[in-house]
């Protein structure tokens, strides 16, 4: 019985997803055509990656700043990226797949830090931002075929959850078996 309980405990631990080491913001700068100002507020740096949410594109853009972020992983440089920050609508635009864009509303602490960093910088003109909305795709000649299962993603997050839930069920069943056998023995 102890062997069964030990084996089930090991299976539970192995089935649980491992925590990946996190990347963090190494630096964040708000830039205009004549220079850059750093964002130094720790809460804003953390919220830059964790806070905010994706939203619809605005009807029109406006003057904007480039927000340049560098990433660090275990103390080493791990790449960087640039977003456009449009303070008039309090939105940031990020590059997405296939040349499209995603619009993001920054968390409150991040929005305040971006406005402070932009203070005194000359913004880029609105016409350099380009269109804010993506053109509609051309209508298809025929409707797409029906798909019986989801075709998005690789399913790894669902498999991780299912594996973790399965391991929990196994552990609970093993505990129930141990308790029942102890009751029968006494």
Secondary structure, DSSP 4 states (H G I P E B T S, - for coil): -HHHHHHHHHHHHHHSPPPPPPPEEEEEEEEETTEEEE---HHHHHHHHHS-EEEPPPSS--SBEEEEEEEEETTEEEEEEEEEEETTTTEEEEE-GGG-EEEEEPPHHHHHHHHHHHTTPPPBPGGGT--SSPPPPPPPSSPPPP-SS--SS-SHHHHHHHHHHHHHHHHHHHHHHHHHHHHHH-
